[in-house]
């Protein structure tokens, strides 16, 4: 199952135009690791879902979902 998740993650990263370094930055920020090999299967699944739901070509660490600029 893990190999399948890795292949799907690779495909999604390619679709988004993410570099390996951009993927590592995301993993470091959100999972505290620099390699997918250190993630659990559940974390890999969550990372894949994040990629599938992302439309932006590059990760934007400052963008937060549901963040409002209104007071």
N, CA, C and O atoms as a Maestro MAE file, in Angstrom:
{
 s_m_m2io_version
 :::
 2.0.0
}

f_m_ct {
 s_m_title
 :::
 protein
 m_atom[284] {
  # First column is atom index #
  i_m_mmod_type
  r_m_x_coord
  r_m_y_coord
  r_m_z_coord
  i_m_residue_number
  s_m_chain_name
  s_m_pdb_residue_name
  s_m_pdb_atom_name
  i_m_atomic_number
  :::
  1 25 0.822 -1.201 0.000 1 A "UNK " " N  " 7
  2 3 0.000 0.000 0.000 1 A "UNK " " CA " 6
  3 2 0.861 1.259 0.000 1 A "UNK " " C  " 6
  4 15 0.537 2.235 -0.677 1 A "UNK " " O  " 8
  5 25 1.946 1.241 0.748 2 A "UNK " " N  " 7
  6 3 2.807 2.418 0.841 2 A "UNK " " CA " 6
  7 2 3.390 2.795 -0.526 2 A "UNK " " C  " 6
  8 15 3.460 3.976 -0.865 2 A "UNK " " O  " 8
  9 25 3.812 1.782 -1.320 3 A "UNK " " N  " 7
  10 3 4.357 2.069 -2.651 3 A "UNK " " CA " 6
  11 2 3.317 2.765 -3.519 3 A "UNK " " C  " 6
  12 15 3.637 3.687 -4.270 3 A "UNK " " O  " 8
  13 25 2.070 2.316 -3.412 4 A "UNK " " N  " 7
  14 3 0.989 2.929 -4.169 4 A "UNK " " CA " 6
  15 2 0.787 4.378 -3.746 4 A "UNK " " C  " 6
  16 15 0.607 5.254 -4.592 4 A "UNK " " O  " 8
  17 25 0.815 4.636 -2.435 5 A "UNK " " N  " 7
  18 3 0.687 6.011 -1.939 5 A "UNK " " CA " 6
  19 2 1.837 6.881 -2.438 5 A "UNK " " C  " 6
  20 15 1.624 8.018 -2.859 5 A "UNK " " O  " 8
  21 25 3.044 6.349 -2.390 6 A "UNK " " N  " 7
  22 3 4.218 7.106 -2.860 6 A "UNK " " CA " 6
  23 2 4.065 7.465 -4.335 6 A "UNK " " C  " 6
  24 15 4.364 8.589 -4.737 6 A "UNK " " O  " 8
  25 25 3.598 6.505 -5.145 7 A "UNK " " N  " 7
  26 3 3.415 6.763 -6.577 7 A "UNK " " CA " 6
  27 2 2.352 7.830 -6.812 7 A "UNK " " C  " 6
  28 15 2.510 8.692 -7.677 7 A "UNK " " O  " 8
  29 25 1.271 7.771 -6.040 8 A "UNK " " N  " 7
  30 3 0.225 8.775 -6.169 8 A "UNK " " CA " 6
  31 2 0.716 10.151 -5.723 8 A "UNK " " C  " 6
  32 15 0.386 11.162 -6.343 8 A "UNK " " O  " 8
  33 25 1.496 10.189 -4.658 9 A "UNK " " N  " 7
  34 3 2.070 11.458 -4.191 9 A "UNK " " CA " 6
  35 2 2.998 12.025 -5.257 9 A "UNK " " C  " 6
  36 15 2.952 13.220 -5.547 9 A "UNK " " O  " 8
  37 25 3.840 11.176 -5.842 10 A "UNK " " N  " 7
  38 3 4.731 11.629 -6.925 10 A "UNK " " CA " 6
  39 2 3.928 12.251 -8.064 10 A "UNK " " C  " 6
  40 15 4.288 13.308 -8.581 10 A "UNK " " O  " 8
  41 25 2.836 11.585 -8.451 11 A "UNK " " N  " 7
  42 3 2.008 12.078 -9.552 11 A "UNK " " CA " 6
  43 2 1.374 13.420 -9.215 11 A "UNK " " C  " 6
  44 15 1.315 14.310 -10.063 11 A "UNK " " O  " 8
  45 25 0.902 13.569 -7.984 12 A "UNK " " N  " 7
  46 3 0.278 14.829 -7.576 12 A "UNK " " CA " 6
  47 2 1.308 15.955 -7.485 12 A "UNK " " C  " 6
  48 15 1.030 17.089 -7.875 12 A "UNK " " O  " 8
  49 25 2.488 15.642 -6.974 13 A "UNK " " N  " 7
  50 3 3.539 16.662 -6.903 13 A "UNK " " CA " 6
  51 2 3.924 17.112 -8.311 13 A "UNK " " C  " 6
  52 15 4.157 18.296 -8.552 13 A "UNK " " O  " 8
  53 25 3.986 16.164 -9.226 14 A "UNK " " N  " 7
  54 3 4.310 16.511 -10.614 14 A "UNK " " CA " 6
  55 2 3.190 17.370 -11.217 14 A "UNK " " C  " 6
  56 15 3.462 18.344 -11.919 14 A "UNK " " O  " 8
  57 25 1.942 17.009 -10.942 15 A "UNK " " N  " 7
  58 3 0.797 17.780 -11.443 15 A "UNK " " CA " 6
  59 2 0.861 19.228 -10.968 15 A "UNK " " C  " 6
  60 15 0.542 20.157 -11.709 15 A "UNK " " O  " 8
  61 25 1.283 19.400 -9.709 16 A "UNK " " N  " 7
  62 3 1.353 20.738 -9.128 16 A "UNK " " CA " 6
  63 2 2.637 21.479 -9.483 16 A "UNK " " C  " 6
  64 15 2.744 22.686 -9.264 16 A "UNK " " O  " 8
  65 25 3.602 20.760 -10.026 17 A "UNK " " N  " 7
  66 3 4.878 21.386 -10.356 17 A "UNK " " CA " 6
  67 2 5.788 21.575 -9.158 17 A "UNK " " C  " 6
  68 15 6.702 22.399 -9.187 17 A "UNK " " O  " 8
  69 25 5.535 20.804 -8.097 18 A "UNK " " N  " 7
  70 3 6.373 20.896 -6.897 18 A "UNK " " CA " 6
  71 2 7.714 20.235 -7.140 18 A "UNK " " C  " 6
  72 15 7.797 19.179 -7.768 18 A "UNK " " O  " 8
  73 25 8.767 20.868 -6.636 19 A "UNK " " N  " 7
  74 3 10.091 20.253 -6.647 19 A "UNK " " CA " 6
  75 2 10.232 19.376 -5.406 19 A "UNK " " C  " 6
  76 15 9.413 19.446 -4.490 19 A "UNK " " O  " 8
  77 25 11.263 18.560 -5.384 20 A "UNK " " N  " 7
  78 3 11.545 17.733 -4.205 20 A "UNK " " CA " 6
  79 2 11.753 18.632 -2.990 20 A "UNK " " C  " 6
  80 15 11.273 18.328 -1.897 20 A "UNK " " O  " 8
  81 25 12.465 19.736 -3.181 21 A "UNK " " N  " 7
  82 3 12.712 20.658 -2.062 21 A "UNK " " CA " 6
  83 2 11.418 21.262 -1.522 21 A "UNK " " C  " 6
  84 15 11.273 21.436 -0.312 21 A "UNK " " O  " 8
  85 25 10.486 21.581 -2.406 22 A "UNK " " N  " 7
  86 3 9.210 22.130 -1.956 22 A "UNK " " CA " 6
  87 2 8.430 21.081 -1.161 22 A "UNK " " C  " 6
  88 15 7.799 21.399 -0.153 22 A "UNK " " O  " 8
  89 25 8.479 19.842 -1.617 23 A "UNK " " N  " 7
  90 3 7.839 18.758 -0.882 23 A "UNK " " CA " 6
  91 2 8.461 18.587 0.490 23 A "UNK " " C  " 6
  92 15 7.750 18.392 1.476 23 A "UNK " " O  " 8
  93 25 9.779 18.660 0.561 24 A "UNK " " N  " 7
  94 3 10.475 18.537 1.849 24 A "UNK " " CA " 6
  95 2 10.110 19.667 2.793 24 A "UNK " " C  " 6
  96 15 9.927 19.452 3.991 24 A "UNK " " O  " 8
  97 25 10.004 20.878 2.248 25 A "UNK " " N  " 7
  98 3 9.620 22.018 3.088 25 A "UNK " " CA " 6
  99 2 8.244 21.789 3.698 25 A "UNK " " C  " 6
  100 15 8.027 22.073 4.876 25 A "UNK " " O  " 8
  101 25 7.320 21.278 2.904 26 A "UNK " " N  " 7
  102 3 5.967 21.011 3.408 26 A "UNK " " CA " 6
  103 2 6.004 19.935 4.493 26 A "UNK " " C  " 6
  104 15 5.385 20.085 5.547 26 A "UNK " " O  " 8
  105 25 6.728 18.859 4.231 27 A "UNK " " N  " 7
  106 3 6.832 17.778 5.215 27 A "UNK " " CA " 6
  107 2 7.448 18.274 6.517 27 A "UNK " " C  " 6
  108 15 6.997 17.906 7.601 27 A "UNK " " O  " 8
  109 25 8.473 19.104 6.409 28 A "UNK " " N  " 7
  110 3 9.141 19.630 7.605 28 A "UNK " " CA " 6
  111 2 8.180 20.507 8.407 28 A "UNK " " C  " 6
  112 15 8.108 20.407 9.632 28 A "UNK " " O  " 8
  113 25 7.454 21.354 7.710 29 A "UNK " " N  " 7
  114 3 6.562 22.288 8.391 29 A "UNK " " CA " 6
  115 2 5.386 21.587 9.060 29 A "UNK " " C  " 6
  116 15 5.032 21.911 10.194 29 A "UNK " " O  " 8
  117 25 4.780 20.631 8.366 30 A "UNK " " N  " 7
  118 3 3.533 20.044 8.865 30 A "UNK " " CA " 6
  119 2 3.695 18.700 9.566 30 A "UNK " " C  " 6
  120 15 2.834 18.296 10.348 30 A "UNK " " O  " 8
  121 25 4.800 18.007 9.288 31 A "UNK " " N  " 7
  122 3 4.985 16.682 9.895 31 A "UNK " " CA " 6
  123 2 6.282 16.565 10.700 31 A "UNK " " C  " 6
  124 15 6.485 15.578 11.408 31 A "UNK " " O  " 8
  125 25 7.154 17.563 10.596 32 A "UNK " " N  " 7
  126 3 8.396 17.543 11.358 32 A "UNK " " CA " 6
  127 2 9.443 16.583 10.825 32 A "UNK " " C  " 6
  128 15 10.370 16.211 11.545 32 A "UNK " " O  " 8
  129 25 9.301 16.175 9.557 33 A "UNK " " N  " 7
  130 3 10.279 15.285 8.918 33 A "UNK " " CA " 6
  131 2 10.625 15.838 7.544 33 A "UNK " " C  " 6
  132 15 9.894 16.660 6.990 33 A "UNK " " O  " 8
  133 25 11.752 15.377 6.999 34 A "UNK " " N  " 7
  134 3 12.160 15.843 5.673 34 A "UNK " " CA " 6
  135 2 12.036 14.761 4.604 34 A "UNK " " C  " 6
  136 15 12.435 14.974 3.459 34 A "UNK " " O  " 8
  137 25 11.491 13.615 4.965 35 A "UNK " " N  " 7
  138 3 11.359 12.525 4.003 35 A "UNK " " CA " 6
  139 2 10.021 11.820 4.187 35 A "UNK " " C  " 6
  140 15 9.571 11.603 5.312 35 A "UNK " " O  " 8
  141 25 9.396 11.470 3.080 36 A "UNK " " N  " 7
  142 3 8.143 10.712 3.144 36 A "UNK " " CA " 6
  143 2 8.351 9.337 3.769 36 A "UNK " " C  " 6
  144 15 7.416 8.748 4.313 36 A "UNK " " O  " 8
  145 25 9.562 8.837 3.692 37 A "UNK " " N  " 7
  146 3 9.855 7.516 4.253 37 A "UNK " " CA " 6
  147 2 9.677 7.486 5.767 37 A "UNK " " C  " 6
  148 15 9.536 6.414 6.355 37 A "UNK " " O  " 8
  149 25 9.683 8.657 6.397 38 A "UNK " " N  " 7
  150 3 9.530 8.745 7.845 38 A "UNK " " CA " 6
  151 2 8.074 8.937 8.277 38 A "UNK " " C  " 6
  152 15 7.781 8.995 9.471 38 A "UNK " " O  " 8
  153 25 7.163 9.036 7.305 39 A "UNK " " N  " 7
  154 3 5.752 9.216 7.627 39 A "UNK " " CA " 6
  155 2 5.063 7.871 7.820 39 A "UNK " " C  " 6
  156 15 5.448 6.867 7.220 39 A "UNK " " O  " 8
  157 25 4.044 7.870 8.660 40 A "UNK " " N  " 7
  158 3 3.208 6.679 8.800 40 A "UNK " " CA " 6
  159 2 2.305 6.589 7.571 40 A "UNK " " C  " 6
  160 15 2.196 7.544 6.802 40 A "UNK " " O  " 8
  161 25 1.667 5.451 7.395 41 A "UNK " " N  " 7
  162 3 0.755 5.296 6.259 41 A "UNK " " CA " 6
  163 2 -0.390 6.307 6.341 41 A "UNK " " C  " 6
  164 15 -0.825 6.842 5.321 41 A "UNK " " O  " 8
  165 25 -0.874 6.565 7.549 42 A "UNK " " N  " 7
  166 3 -1.941 7.555 7.724 42 A "UNK " " CA " 6
  167 2 -1.464 8.953 7.331 42 A "UNK " " C  " 6
  168 15 -2.198 9.704 6.688 42 A "UNK " " O  " 8
  169 25 -0.237 9.301 7.715 43 A "UNK " " N  " 7
  170 3 0.309 10.608 7.342 43 A "UNK " " CA " 6
  171 2 0.504 10.712 5.834 43 A "UNK " " C  " 6
  172 15 0.240 11.759 5.242 43 A "UNK " " O  " 8
  173 25 0.965 9.628 5.214 44 A "UNK " " N  " 7
  174 3 1.105 9.619 3.753 44 A "UNK " " CA " 6
  175 2 -0.246 9.841 3.089 44 A "UNK " " C  " 6
  176 15 -0.353 10.594 2.121 44 A "UNK " " O  " 8
  177 25 -1.270 9.189 3.610 45 A "UNK " " N  " 7
  178 3 -2.611 9.337 3.073 45 A "UNK " " CA " 6
  179 2 -3.096 10.772 3.224 45 A "UNK " " C  " 6
  180 15 -3.713 11.319 2.310 45 A "UNK " " O  " 8
  181 25 -2.820 11.386 4.371 46 A "UNK " " N  " 7
  182 3 -3.202 12.787 4.597 46 A "UNK " " CA " 6
  183 2 -2.451 13.729 3.659 46 A "UNK " " C  " 6
  184 15 -3.030 14.677 3.130 46 A "UNK " " O  " 8
  185 25 -1.165 13.466 3.455 47 A "UNK " " N  " 7
  186 3 -0.366 14.286 2.540 47 A "UNK " " CA " 6
  187 2 -0.914 14.168 1.118 47 A "UNK " " C  " 6
  188 15 -1.035 15.171 0.415 47 A "UNK " " O  " 8
  189 25 -1.246 12.951 0.693 48 A "UNK " " N  " 7
  190 3 -1.816 12.740 -0.630 48 A "UNK " " CA " 6
  191 2 -3.129 13.497 -0.775 48 A "UNK " " C  " 6
  192 15 -3.355 14.152 -1.793 48 A "UNK " " O  " 8
  193 25 -3.990 13.417 0.221 49 A "UNK " " N  " 7
  194 3 -5.263 14.129 0.168 49 A "UNK " " CA " 6
  195 2 -5.038 15.635 0.052 49 A "UNK " " C  " 6
  196 15 -5.714 16.308 -0.726 49 A "UNK " " O  " 8
  197 25 -4.090 16.159 0.823 50 A "UNK " " N  " 7
  198 3 -3.752 17.583 0.740 50 A "UNK " " CA " 6
  199 2 -3.355 17.950 -0.693 50 A "UNK " " C  " 6
  200 15 -3.828 18.947 -1.240 50 A "UNK " " O  " 8
  201 25 -2.482 17.137 -1.292 51 A "UNK " " N  " 7
  202 3 -2.028 17.415 -2.654 51 A "UNK " " CA " 6
  203 2 -3.182 17.351 -3.649 51 A "UNK " " C  " 6
  204 15 -3.278 18.186 -4.549 51 A "UNK " " O  " 8
  205 25 -4.055 16.362 -3.485 52 A "UNK " " N  " 7
  206 3 -5.187 16.208 -4.400 52 A "UNK " " CA " 6
  207 2 -6.141 17.386 -4.325 52 A "UNK " " C  " 6
  208 15 -6.764 17.741 -5.325 52 A "UNK " " O  " 8
  209 25 -6.264 17.994 -3.159 53 A "UNK " " N  " 7
  210 3 -7.182 19.112 -2.974 53 A "UNK " " CA " 6
  211 2 -6.547 20.463 -3.284 53 A "UNK " " C  " 6
  212 15 -7.221 21.492 -3.250 53 A "UNK " " O  " 8
  213 25 -5.257 20.458 -3.584 54 A "UNK " " N  " 7
  214 3 -4.522 21.693 -3.842 54 A "UNK " " CA " 6
  215 2 -4.517 22.001 -5.332 54 A "UNK " " C  " 6
  216 15 -4.242 21.134 -6.162 54 A "UNK " " O  " 8
  217 25 -4.825 23.248 -5.653 55 A "UNK " " N  " 7
  218 3 -4.807 23.679 -7.045 55 A "UNK " " CA " 6
  219 2 -3.621 24.572 -7.362 55 A "UNK " " C  " 6
  220 15 -3.283 24.762 -8.530 55 A "UNK " " O  " 8
  221 25 -2.979 25.127 -6.323 56 A "UNK " " N  " 7
  222 3 -1.880 26.050 -6.564 56 A "UNK " " CA " 6
  223 2 -0.648 25.295 -7.037 56 A "UNK " " C  " 6
  224 15 -0.392 24.182 -6.577 56 A "UNK " " O  " 8
  225 25 0.112 25.881 -7.943 57 A "UNK " " N  " 7
  226 3 1.272 25.190 -8.490 57 A "UNK " " CA " 6
  227 2 2.431 25.042 -7.515 57 A "UNK " " C  " 6
  228 15 3.271 24.159 -7.689 57 A "UNK " " O  " 8
  229 25 2.492 25.885 -6.496 58 A "UNK " " N  " 7
  230 3 3.575 25.770 -5.525 58 A "UNK " " CA " 6
  231 2 3.010 25.909 -4.126 58 A "UNK " " C  " 6
  232 15 2.012 26.602 -3.929 58 A "UNK " " O  " 8
  233 25 3.634 25.259 -3.147 59 A "UNK " " N  " 7
  234 3 3.125 25.375 -1.781 59 A "UNK " " CA " 6
  235 2 3.283 26.785 -1.255 59 A "UNK " " C  " 6
  236 15 4.296 27.439 -1.502 59 A "UNK " " O  " 8
  237 25 2.286 27.252 -0.534 60 A "UNK " " N  " 7
  238 3 2.334 28.568 0.076 60 A "UNK " " CA " 6
  239 2 2.149 28.385 1.576 60 A "UNK " " C  " 6
  240 15 1.018 28.303 2.055 60 A "UNK " " O  " 8
  241 25 3.257 28.321 2.327 61 A "UNK " " N  " 7
  242 3 3.164 28.028 3.758 61 A "UNK " " CA " 6
  243 2 2.428 29.084 4.558 61 A "UNK " " C  " 6
  244 15 1.992 28.811 5.676 61 A "UNK " " O  " 8
  245 25 2.276 30.294 4.012 62 A "UNK " " N  " 7
  246 3 1.608 31.353 4.754 62 A "UNK " " CA " 6
  247 2 0.101 31.345 4.555 62 A "UNK " " C  " 6
  248 15 -0.626 32.032 5.273 62 A "UNK " " O  " 8
  249 25 -0.374 30.570 3.582 63 A "UNK " " N  " 7
  250 3 -1.802 30.530 3.300 63 A "UNK " " CA " 6
  251 2 -2.500 29.572 4.256 63 A "UNK " " C  " 6
  252 15 -2.091 28.418 4.389 63 A "UNK " " O  " 8
  253 25 -3.524 30.030 4.906 64 A "UNK " " N  " 7
  254 3 -4.265 29.219 5.852 64 A "UNK " " CA " 6
  255 2 -5.704 29.105 5.375 64 A "UNK " " C  " 6
  256 15 -6.319 30.126 5.070 64 A "UNK " " O  " 8
  257 25 -6.260 27.913 5.300 65 A "UNK " " N  " 7
  258 3 -7.653 27.793 4.919 65 A "UNK " " CA " 6
  259 2 -8.574 28.447 5.947 65 A "UNK " " C  " 6
  260 15 -8.297 28.410 7.146 65 A "UNK " " O  " 8
  261 25 -9.643 29.029 5.489 66 A "UNK " " N  " 7
  262 3 -10.659 29.648 6.332 66 A "UNK " " CA " 6
  263 2 -10.133 30.836 7.136 66 A "UNK " " C  " 6
  264 15 -10.763 31.252 8.109 66 A "UNK " " O  " 8
  265 25 -8.994 31.377 6.741 67 A "UNK " " N  " 7
  266 3 -8.477 32.552 7.442 67 A "UNK " " CA " 6
  267 2 -9.134 33.793 6.833 67 A "UNK " " C  " 6
  268 15 -9.110 33.987 5.618 67 A "UNK " " O  " 8
  269 25 -9.703 34.605 7.672 68 A "UNK " " N  " 7
  270 3 -10.411 35.795 7.200 68 A "UNK " " CA " 6
  271 2 -9.589 37.033 7.500 68 A "UNK " " C  " 6
  272 15 -8.961 37.145 8.553 68 A "UNK " " O  " 8
  273 25 -9.605 37.960 6.555 69 A "UNK " " N  " 7
  274 3 -8.921 39.232 6.770 69 A "UNK " " CA " 6
  275 2 -9.849 40.253 7.397 69 A "UNK " " C  " 6
  276 15 -9.449 41.395 7.627 69 A "UNK " " O  " 8
  277 25 -11.087 39.860 7.679 70 A "UNK " " N  " 7
  278 3 -12.065 40.764 8.259 70 A "UNK " " CA " 6
  279 2 -12.063 40.639 9.779 70 A "UNK " " C  " 6
  280 15 -11.823 39.563 10.326 70 A "UNK " " O  " 8
  281 25 -12.334 41.756 10.450 71 A "UNK " " N  " 7
  282 3 -12.407 41.742 11.897 71 A "UNK " " CA " 6
  283 2 -13.801 41.449 12.372 71 A "UNK " " C  " 6
  284 15 -14.045 41.398 13.578 71 A "UNK " " O  " 8
  :::
 }
 m_bond[283] {
  # First column is bond index #
  i_m_from
  i_m_to
  i_m_order
  :::
  1 1 2 1
  2 2 3 1
  3 3 4 2
  4 3 5 1
  5 5 6 1
  6 6 7 1
  7 7 8 2
  8 7 9 1
  9 9 10 1
  10 10 11 1
  11 11 12 2
  12 11 13 1
  13 13 14 1
  14 14 15 1
  15 15 16 2
  16 15 17 1
  17 17 18 1
  18 18 19 1
  19 19 20 2
  20 19 21 1
  21 21 22 1
  22 22 23 1
  23 23 24 2
  24 23 25 1
  25 25 26 1
  26 26 27 1
  27 27 28 2
  28 27 29 1
  29 29 30 1
  30 30 31 1
  31 31 32 2
  32 31 33 1
  33 33 34 1
  34 34 35 1
  35 35 36 2
  36 35 37 1
  37 37 38 1
  38 38 39 1
  39 39 40 2
  40 39 41 1
  41 41 42 1
  42 42 43 1
  43 43 44 2
  44 43 45 1
  45 45 46 1
  46 46 47 1
  47 47 48 2
  48 47 49 1
  49 49 50 1
  50 50 51 1
  51 51 52 2
  52 51 53 1
  53 53 54 1
  54 54 55 1
  55 55 56 2
  56 55 57 1
  57 57 58 1
  58 58 59 1
  59 59 60 2
  60 59 61 1
  61 61 62 1
  62 62 63 1
  63 63 64 2
  64 63 65 1
  65 65 66 1
  66 66 67 1
  67 67 68 2
  68 67 69 1
  69 69 70 1
  70 70 71 1
  71 71 72 2
  72 71 73 1
  73 73 74 1
  74 74 75 1
  75 75 76 2
  76 75 77 1
  77 77 78 1
  78 78 79 1
  79 79 80 2
  80 79 81 1
  81 81 82 1
  82 82 83 1
  83 83 84 2
  84 83 85 1
  85 85 86 1
  86 86 87 1
  87 87 88 2
  88 87 89 1
  89 89 90 1
  90 90 91 1
  91 91 92 2
  92 91 93 1
  93 93 94 1
  94 94 95 1
  95 95 96 2
  96 95 97 1
  97 97 98 1
  98 98 99 1
  99 99 100 2
  100 99 101 1
  101 101 102 1
  102 102 103 1
  103 103 104 2
  104 103 105 1
  105 105 106 1
  106 106 107 1
  107 107 108 2
  108 107 109 1
  109 109 110 1
  110 110 111 1
  111 111 112 2
  112 111 113 1
  113 113 114 1
  114 114 115 1
  115 115 116 2
  116 115 117 1
  117 117 118 1
  118 118 119 1
  119 119 120 2
  120 119 121 1
  121 121 122 1
  122 122 123 1
  123 123 124 2
  124 123 125 1
  125 125 126 1
  126 126 127 1
  127 127 128 2
  128 127 129 1
  129 129 130 1
  130 130 131 1
  131 131 132 2
  132 131 133 1
  133 133 134 1
  134 134 135 1
  135 135 136 2
  136 135 137 1
  137 137 138 1
  138 138 139 1
  139 139 140 2
  140 139 141 1
  141 141 142 1
  142 142 143 1
  143 143 144 2
  144 143 145 1
  145 145 146 1
  146 146 147 1
  147 147 148 2
  148 147 149 1
  149 149 150 1
  150 150 151 1
  151 151 152 2
  152 151 153 1
  153 153 154 1
  154 154 155 1
  155 155 156 2
  156 155 157 1
  157 157 158 1
  158 158 159 1
  159 159 160 2
  160 159 161 1
  161 161 162 1
  162 162 163 1
  163 163 164 2
  164 163 165 1
  165 165 166 1
  166 166 167 1
  167 167 168 2
  168 167 169 1
  169 169 170 1
  170 170 171 1
  171 171 172 2
  172 171 173 1
  173 173 174 1
  174 174 175 1
  175 175 176 2
  176 175 177 1
  177 177 178 1
  178 178 179 1
  179 179 180 2
  180 179 181 1
  181 181 182 1
  182 182 183 1
  183 183 184 2
  184 183 185 1
  185 185 186 1
  186 186 187 1
  187 187 188 2
  188 187 189 1
  189 189 190 1
  190 190 191 1
  191 191 192 2
  192 191 193 1
  193 193 194 1
  194 194 195 1
  195 195 196 2
  196 195 197 1
  197 197 198 1
  198 198 199 1
  199 199 200 2
  200 199 201 1
  201 201 202 1
  202 202 203 1
  203 203 204 2
  204 203 205 1
  205 205 206 1
  206 206 207 1
  207 207 208 2
  208 207 209 1
  209 209 210 1
  210 210 211 1
  211 211 212 2
  212 211 213 1
  213 213 214 1
  214 214 215 1
  215 215 216 2
  216 215 217 1
  217 217 218 1
  218 218 219 1
  219 219 220 2
  220 219 221 1
  221 221 222 1
  222 222 223 1
  223 223 224 2
  224 223 225 1
  225 225 226 1
  226 226 227 1
  227 227 228 2
  228 227 229 1
  229 229 230 1
  230 230 231 1
  231 231 232 2
  232 231 233 1
  233 233 234 1
  234 234 235 1
  235 235 236 2
  236 235 237 1
  237 237 238 1
  238 238 239 1
  239 239 240 2
  240 239 241 1
  241 241 242 1
  242 242 243 1
  243 243 244 2
  244 243 245 1
  245 245 246 1
  246 246 247 1
  247 247 248 2
  248 247 249 1
  249 249 250 1
  250 250 251 1
  251 251 252 2
  252 251 253 1
  253 253 254 1
  254 254 255 1
  255 255 256 2
  256 255 257 1
  257 257 258 1
  258 258 259 1
  259 259 260 2
  260 259 261 1
  261 261 262 1
  262 262 263 1
  263 263 264 2
  264 263 265 1
  265 265 266 1
  266 266 267 1
  267 267 268 2
  268 267 269 1
  269 269 270 1
  270 270 271 1
  271 271 272 2
  272 271 273 1
  273 273 274 1
  274 274 275 1
  275 275 276 2
  276 275 277 1
  277 277 278 1
  278 278 279 1
  279 279 280 2
  280 279 281 1
  281 281 282 1
  282 282 283 1
  283 283 284 2
  :::
 }
}
